């Protein structure tokens, strides 16, 4: 599972990278529920399969919202029409931001 996760991260697919761990946590949760519900009862292989299937069918898996993994890179002088909650400006100092325009007119 760790190898699958690491391969997905290397490809930049963060949603896929989360899936093996989420499936594992779901599986462990279903087994914990089995202990709570069935305790020392016995069940057939078919009943076990059906119960596992029901547990996975009713599981909720999260994903990274599309807006969470987006980065827009642009020039600071270009006015952007969209509203952004956060803006990060790299290399900004008090000498270069805000920009000053020097007029070369007579």
Order of alpha helices (4+ residues) and beta strands (2+ residues): alpha-alpha-alpha
